[in-house]
Structures are given as structure tokens and as C-alpha cells.
Amino acid sequence: MTEESKTRVDDPIKARFADEITLDEREAYEGYIVPAEKLLGFAQVLRDELGYDYLSSVTGVDYLPDEKMEVVYHAYRTAGGPAAVFKVQLPRDHSDVPSLVSIYPGADFQEREAWDLLGIHFSGHPDLRRILLWEGFAGHPLRKDWEEPYFEEERKPFGNRWPEGQVYRIEDKMAFGKNVKYPDEFTPEGWVPEGEQALYASLEQGGRIRAGNGNGNGSGEDVGEEIVVNLGPQHPSTHGVFRMVVTLDGETITSLKPVMGYLHRNHEKIGERNTFLMNMPFTDRLDYICSMSNNFGYALAVEKLMGIAPPERAEYIRVIMAELTRIVNHLWAIGFLLNDLGAFFTPALYVINERELILDVFEAVSGSRMMCNYFRFGGLARDLSDDALEKIKEIVIDRLPGKIDELDVYLTGNEIVRTRGEGVGVLTAEQAIAYSAAGPVLRASGVPYDVRKSDPYSIYDRFDFDIAVRPNGDVYDRYLVRMDEIRQSLRILQQAVRDIPGGEIQTGKPQYQVRVPAGEAYGRVENPKGELGFYVISDGKPNPWRYHVRAPSFINLTGMEQMCIGQKIADVVAILGSIDIVLGETDR
Amino acid sequence: MFGEGLIKGLGVTLKHFIGTYLDDIRWLGRGRYYNEAALERRQSPQARGVFTVQYPEEKLPVPEEFRYIPFLVYEVNEDGSHQDRCTSCGICAKVCPPQCIWIVRSNDPETGRPIPEPTDFFIDTDICMNCGLCAEYCPFDAIKMDHNYELASYDRFEHHIFDKERLSKPVSYYAQIRPENYRREEKARAEKEAAKAARRKG
């Protein structure tokens, strides 16, 4: 088949660029291959003329056998619809690609991540430093030829476990001091952390954003004496181990850089060693508040590759679990936002009461309160019992609506919440889209974008619900959006428990070794914290070739500096609380 | 009026405060704590007032599906000897995400054929992530997830790798902690046996 005959008339991207780009013709791949030198022009047109204003995901892939590196971009229209997927292919030993930060500022952290983990260089990136690992780290761990200090085998299952199980403690093999590799000629004792200097130097860009001029020399003019303050890594407001370096003019923030990776465990490398099924319980540990919907995203991605769909009853149970998870997460987020505002634990414990009831359901259904591991490819681990369904009905019909109204009376009109929240940490609609913010952060800025409506998956198109959206983009609106979303989730749940049919919960026989045909798939769900995407590549073997997580907690932090500049230092805590991050997902 | 929201909010706190005592009065004489009926109500969607469980004096009842660290099921023969259900097929070791299961299989010295029962079986409980995949995919119902979550010990180097002896528990224990699952599996097994017997006759 020739190039021309494959181009459909209704493909405006191919029509617009004609010979400049080529279709990705590999079996079960999608999208366009753009030459690196044409990438900036392509992205500009894509955003401005074709309306793909939201860059969701930037992923690096190492194709070791082909000696190639690939950067995969997924862009969407905030008006809704499917993705525009485009890719840049680079030589593996010298991979250099123009940075898209000038067009899509939301690419910032994701490009840094691809540099950190894969060693793909993004020229023109304003601040290309490592992001999840530290500066003294040897190599780029997601490269296929990189091996960890205690390397056992390329892929699981490991051969020595059976039939001659030679038992040993992993800790003996990974003794302290031997479980780390340094670059050549590196001595930990004599190390001057140049990364810290680069970090502090990067703070000067804050002045540039504030002055609103993109080509300033970086030294904030008319600023008095600025001081640098480190919030964290150990700080109660950071909800984990997370650090923010800020410069202050008096009490006012002039620049801010998030520093993360303290909880990094290279989830994606583990995922590529694992078989497809083994990754399911690992996804629980990403955003550990929302394990059910993490399962959902991963199951969707692999099911897309396998070309199967779960039976009707399983779809309903999935939606019920995902929406219960959303309620759990938003209750938790609201409770801890109030903690950050100084209402020490009374609101948090009131909402945790309700959360516990939902966790009881999760425990009865999946066997664990938080690490649910409940979804399987083409179905679920086990059926939902009638008792559990009755309990869910009691919770979502009889109990929660009243409790949410009570919470509304308790908090929404509270003058302290309003004073601390209104007009603080504002992100306009344009900025929210530009910074690839997702979930409640995006919708609180007045962008009615919700994957459940804009690009429906599973059976969400059958339910009657509205996208929660608020116009102001401040801390208070992010709180309100979460309250609205709990109410919408209750609406979905009430319909789902009414309509749930009987029948099977698994397509085909449950298998421990699923056969996944070669190809790529991007599965995304509207997680409580934003769009959670799984980009999975299979090469036909039992383990995924590439397993990438588009983590909403991580990407939502890209706009953090924008939200904080000009605010008081005490508000940083409230703003971070309103973004609602979980470090298990941010650091992966 | 400024402060109205605050006062309304404090009203909610007051309601919670009073609710706590109302529940105390409701259970007056019978005891709101250390009482199974009260605990069950305190943990249900009908609960009012304080939810707190007085651990370790009170313990939350765990649901049947609750999973914590696998154990091996053995049958007790009529003469009192133990028969492992495990055939050391190795599926659990292959499906285990953190690879914490080690199985030693041995061959019969005379015939040279593999002995079905495992010679040894280890689980490193430091690494086990309690995902339950081993129990889910075991074709012989030989490995199941336990309910006992109080496993703290003083020496992790000595005690955290469980061997076959530590892991093995009788079928009666399994039937006790997971009655529904046990019934379902026994029924399926009986049907399979009956079908096999019918085929043999026919």
C-alpha cells in the first residue's frame, strides 16, 4: 500500500503536513513520525491551527535492537476527542530532540524525566536537570542496557526460584553500601553537589515569569534582597517526602522549584522486569489512596493491546469501584487541605470516618483496604457479593449524601477557609491547559475537561452526570470542585447499583500468563487526581517492553511555581494541599 | 454577616460532640466498647458517634477475602499423617510479583521421577507484597492467604523467611477462616470427581 492511499481524507493532520511527516506503519502502532528538525513547527501548527492545545504525555522509549530512541507525544483537544499521537525517532547513542516547553509548558517535567531516566537530550529546555534521581547517579536507568547494582535477571520469573529454590535474603545480596553504583571517578565523600548549585541557579528564572518577559536575563530586576528557603523534604505540609525551594522577597514568593524523587523506586523499570499481570499489584502502590482506579487504567491499556473487553457485570463493578475511590480520594484531599489550612484534624477525621466505611467494602471485595489488586485483564479477581452490594447501597444512598451536605455546612461557608482560599494560587484556564494540569486542578480553572465525558472509556457514556467545573482557579474553587465531584460520583453510583446486571465477571479463563500481541497502547482514565495514563508497549513476550505511567500528581506540579509566585509563603502550604499530590505517584 | 459560616460550622462540631454521648447512652449498661454487637454496629453504615476500635483489646473482624501472607494447606490422612496439597508445580513462584517464593523439588532416587510434594518451600515475608496472586492461580488450592496479621518478631534475620514447617496449616484451618471459598472449592472438586467416575464407568 502506498503512502497516499493510506491517507484518509478525514485526516486533517496528515493532509496539513503532507510529506513532512509519515504515518507510523508498524503493526498495531498509531500516529505520525515527525523528523526532529520539523518538530517545533509541527507542534506549533498542531496547537494553534488544529486545536490540540493539551499535551498530555511525553514518553521516551528505548528500542535497543533497532539502535533507536523514540519520544512519543500524546496531545488532545480540551474540547474532547481522541489523541493526536506523534513520535520523533532518534539515533540511540546521540539522541537530541528540540524541547517543546516553549509551545507546551506542560512538557517541562516530563522532558526532564525522559532526560533523567533515558538520557534523551532536549535542546532548548530552560532547565534540563535530573528530576527523580540525584546528580551523582550513574547512567540512565530506563535504558535497556542499564543494570541495577544487584542485577539478577533481565526478566521475571527468575530461574533460581524453582525447581531448586536457593533461598537467600535479598538484603544479604544488597548489603548497605553495595546497593549503589556511582559514575566513574566519583567519590561520595569528596562530592560537591553541583546539582544543588544548578537548582539554586534555576530559581532565578522565577523573576522571568513574574516580569512576564520570556527572554529576560533571569536576574529579577527591582528585587530587594532575596532569601532562599527550603520547605521540606521533611515537612508536615508536604504529605510525604517532598521539597520546595523558594526565594522570598520579604514574605512574598518570587520563585519556587519543586524537588522530588525522594520516594523514587523506578516503578517503570520494575514494570519492565515484571510480567504483565505482575504489574497489577504494583499499580496499587502508585497513588496508594486510589488503588482501584490505578488498576483500572492499567487494565484498560493492556486490554486495548489484547483486544478484549470485560463482561457487562464486570464493567459495572469497575465503575462502582472507581467512583467509590474518587469519593475516598476527595474526602481525603479535603480533610488534609483543611489540615494544611490549620484546622488540625477535626475535619480530616470526620471525613476519614466515611472513608473507612468505603475501605471496609474494598476489603470485603478485594481482600485489602488500600492495596486492592482487584482488576484483571478482561475482568475482575472475584465477584461482588450481594452483602457487599447491599452495603454499598446503604453507603451511597442512605448515608453519604447527608454526610456530604453536613460537610458542606461545616466548611464551605467558613470564613477562614474562604479567606485563605479565595484568590490564592490562581491558575487561569489558559495557564492550566498550557501546564497540562489535569483533574480537579484543571476543572477548577474553568476548563470542562473530564476524560469520562471527553473521551469516554468503559461504560461511562451510559450514566447521567455532569462535569464539575468552577471558574476562578484558586484554592477555594479546587475545594469546591472536589465537593461537586463527590456529588456527581454519588449520582453515578446510585445509577450503577440500580442497574448492575448479573452474569460473568471474566472474559475467557483467568490466566496467569496472558498473551499480549506486539504493539503499543495508551490507556487513560480520569483518576481522582487527574488523567492517569499507562503507555504500554508489548513485543509479544510475556513482559512489557515499555511501561510508562503518566502520573497526574507529578504533572500537576508543573504549574506549581506559576500558582505560587506573588503569594505569601504561608499560602504555599495551602496551594500544595489544593493540588492534592501523593508522593507514591509523583516519585514513582 | 462575617462569622456566620464559622458558627454554622461549629454547630456541626457540636452535633458530632453530642452524637458521641447519645451513642454512649444507647449502649448504657451493655457497654459501648468490648462488646461484639456494639463493635459491629460501630463499624457499619448505621454507626453514629465515635468509630474508634480499642485495639488490641478489640479487634476488627476481618472479612473472608482478607489476605495477609500465604500459607500451605495440607490434608490430614486417616492415620494422622500429613499430605501436602502442593505438587511443587511452581506456578506460584512464577506468578509472584516480588519473587519471594522459593520451592525445592526433588526426584525419587530410585525411579528418577519428580516427587510431587515439595522438599522445601520458603517465603520471604519481608518481600511478600500480600497481593494474593499465588493463591488465586494455584490449580490445586494448595496455597492460600492467611488472616493472621500479628506477625511482629524481634529478629528479622532469623524469623522473616518462613519455611515449609512454618507455612503449613491443616485444611480444617482453611475451612474455618474461609468457609465460603472452602465450600465452593469442595463442591467443584466433588463434581469433578463424580464426572471422572462416571466417565470411568461409561
Interface residues (C-beta under 8 A of the other chain):
Chain A: K156 P157 F158 N160 R161 W162 P163 E164 G165 Q166 V167 R169 I170 E171 N274 T275 L277 M278 N279 M280 P281 F282 T346 Y350 N353 E356 L357 D360 E363 A364 V365 S366 G367 S368 M371 N373 A381 R382 K391 E394 I395 D398 R399 E406 V409 Y410 L411 T412 G413 N414 E415 I416 V417 R418 P510 Y512 Q513
Chain B: F2 G3 E4 G5 L6 K8 G9 G11 V12 T13 K15 H16 Q43 P45 Q46 A47 F51 V62 P63 E64 E65 F66 R67 S88 G90 I91 A93 K94 V95 C96 P97 Q99 I101 W102 I103 V104 R105 P114 D120 F121 F122 D124 D126 I127 M129 N130 C131 G132 L133 E136 Y137 M145 F157 H160 I161
